[in-house]
Amino acid sequence: MAELSLLESVNLALHHEMTEDSNVIVLGEDVGDNGGVFRATVGLKEKFGCKRVIDSPLAEALIGGVAVGMASQGLRPVAEFQFQGFVFPAMEHLVCHAARMRNRTRGRLTCPAVFRAPFGGGIHAPEHHSESVEALFAHIPGLKVVIPSSPQRAYGLLLASIRSNDPVMFFEPKRIYRTVKSEVTDDGKALPLDTCFTLRKGRDITLVTWGACVVESLQAATELSHQGIEVEVIDVASIKPLDMATIYSSLEKTGRLLVVHEASQTCGVGAEILARTAEHAMCLLKAPPRRITGMDTVMPYYRNEEYFMVQEEDIIRAAKELTEGWK
């Protein structure tokens, strides 16, 4: 068992599946010779050759279209977009073809493709390199949306995504690519794509989050524990399908819901979680549910980035208001 970063775990999962299944193909800009913009695919071309690790032109529409074509004919492509903000040229292929393949052919064809992209801010990059628009993809019927927040979950969730017979948008929080490390076993065990993960038990507040915000959420939970407030932290991991059963089960204990995400607030995934809670579990709540989110603005340049990003202090303040203001 080796201690790996989240980025290294992605690479390990790709190595594992390409070894086990010759139908797994990796394609994208610079994925071969350079190992991708963040080096997530380093070593793959040397091991599996240029027929299975394909360097594409700087053309996201081409990457999306070729991946859909491959998947419809029995291959399992893993396509890399260099940043989430660069996916938009490929949206026609993702929305009109990948997501609809099974329905359009009444199950005769499927689209077992994974579309990987780093996402989120925190690395002092321009705006199109710092997008957090997971809600946009979650709105599309036929797409699964997965966001790992730790090396172990990156490994297991990517294995499951590659093995899925339907398309998966796999978004990797690049802010914690190298800063979060843990032991990972290369055992080939996939994690479920429809289950939340409870990272910390608590009795006072259910804190629901995903991606890089898991780091600040756990830090805030530790500090709040010192102040007598016990927070249960849940990593959603799978934005779609969304496991609300785990969240409801937690609310039965805590009665308070706080959702934390980096993406802008309006029409975010947090709004969906609050809406479902209001529809199906309102009787469990002791206080109005809260959201801590990014702003409804374009991600600013790096000098103002911290004003947009969710901070540990924001989470602590909201948690105190939920408990002290609603006893």
Secondary structure, DSSP 8 states (H G I E B T S, - for coil): -EEEEHHHHHHHHHHHHHHH-TTEEEEETTSSSS--TTSTTTTHHHHH-TTTEEE--S-HHHHHHHHHHHHHTT-EEEEE-SSGGG-GGGHHHIIIIITTHHHHTTTS-----EEEEEE-S-S---GGGS---HHHHHTSTT-EEE---SHHHHHHHHHHHHH-SS-EEEEEEGGGTTT-EEEE--S-----TT--EEEE--SSEEEEE-TTHHHHHHHHHHHHHHTT--EEEEE--EEES--HHHHHHHHHHH--EEEEEEEESTT-HHHHHHHHHHHH-GGG-SS--EEEEE-SS----GGGHHHHS--HHHHHHHHHHHHHS--
